[in-house]
Amino acid sequence: VQLQASGGGLVQAGGYLRLSCAASGTIFSINDMGWYRQAPGKQRELVAAISSGGSTNSAHSVKGRVTISRDNAKNTIYLQMNSLKPEDTARYYCKLTEVGGMIYWGKGTLVTVSS
């Protein structure tokens, strides 16, 4: 399974970005997909996740500013991020969890928010 993330970049504070993550390869059954981020010197943390049924959850730090969605037919998830803050600067990783428990990570896409 390969996860290809895209959509990162440099944006000014208050701006927005839309990240995409497309899963390819032999995928048996997806339990959930999500976005995590890791800033320099910090641990990787959940940003938002979405289950196969469409249930979502997101970190308190981004609630109200991000929306996660998915296109099951394309095995793709999206993360719309609005009102970006400098503290949102991080590498954003896509994660896929299969029903059987296998976990896959993408290489990530860098988001930089300037003040």
Secondary structure as GFF3:
##gff-version 3
##sequence-region A 1 115
A	DSSP	beta_strand	2	6	.	.	.	ID=ss1
A	DSSP	beta_strand	9	12	.	.	.	ID=ss2
A	DSSP	beta_strand	17	24	.	.	.	ID=ss3
A	DSSP	beta_strand	30	38	.	.	.	ID=ss4
A	DSSP	beta_strand	45	51	.	.	.	ID=ss5
A	DSSP	beta_strand	56	58	.	.	.	ID=ss6
A	DSSP	three_ten_helix	60	62	.	.	.	ID=ss7
A	DSSP	beta_strand	66	71	.	.	.	ID=ss8
A	DSSP	three_ten_helix	72	74	.	.	.	ID=ss9
A	DSSP	beta_strand	76	81	.	.	.	ID=ss10
A	DSSP	three_ten_helix	86	88	.	.	.	ID=ss11
A	DSSP	beta_strand	90	98	.	.	.	ID=ss12
A	DSSP	beta_strand	103	105	.	.	.	ID=ss13
A	DSSP	beta_strand	109	114	.	.	.	ID=ss14
###
